[in-house]
């Protein structure tokens, strides 16, 4: 059973009109290529956004680690510095 819809138009607040076409391809299993392209673009934008935030977070954490290491070195390195272990030599 195939249902078709009439073309309708909508008016937005700023006075522009948007047209909605038929939606008879909804259940056919073949998505509209324009919708697929738009979804791919949206996904790529989302991935880039997540990567950017991840990069910023990694940079922030790395700077914090380096700052802590520099502070420890500045204190003389006495914190958690292992003493050398002398092993007997075998000849």
N, C-alpha and C positions, 0 to 999 in steps of 0.2 A: 504494500500500500504506500503510495507516494503522496505526500502532502505538499502543496505549493502555496506560497504566500504572496500576497499582493505587494507591489513596491510601495513603500510609504516614505514620507519625508518628515524630518523632525526639525524644529527651529530651536536653536540654543538661545541663551540669554543675550548674546551679543548680536543676534539677528541673522546669523549664518544658518544655512540649511544643510542638513546632512541627509543623504539618501541611503536607505537600507534596501538592499536587493533581496532576491528570493533566497530562501534558506533550504532549498530542496536537496542540496548535497550533504545535508547534515548526517544522515544515517547511511550514506552510500559507501562509506569506507575509504573514500578518496578525498582527502582534505584539500582545500583550495591552496594552490601553490603560493598565493600572496600571503595567506595566513601562516603557512610554513615558514616563508622567508621572514616574516615579521617576528615569529616566535624564535627563529634562529638568531636574528639580530638582538632581540631582547635577552636571549640567553648569553650571547657573547658580551653584551654590555654588563650583565650581572657577573659573569666570570671575571671580566676585567676589574670590576669594582671590588670583588672579593679578593682578587690577587693584589690589588693596590693596598687594600686594608691589611692584608697579611704581610706584605712587604714592609709597610709602616710599622706594624707591631713587631716584626722580627728585628727591624732596625732599632726600635726603641729598647727591646730586650737586650740586644747585642751591646748597645751603648751602656746600658746599666751594668752588664757583666764586666765590660772593660773598665768602667769607672770603679767598680768594687775591687777589681784586680789591681788597678793603679793605687788605690788607697791602701791596700794590703802591702804592696811593695814599698810605698812611702813610709809605712810604719816600721819598716826594717825587716819585713818578711818573717817576723817571729811567730806569727799566727799560723798554726798548723804546718810548720815547716818540719818535715821529718829529719831526724838526725841520721847521719850516714851509718850504714850497717857494715861492719868490718867482717869479712869472711876470711877464714883461714885459706891460705894458698896451697894448692896441691902441686907437687912437682914430679 
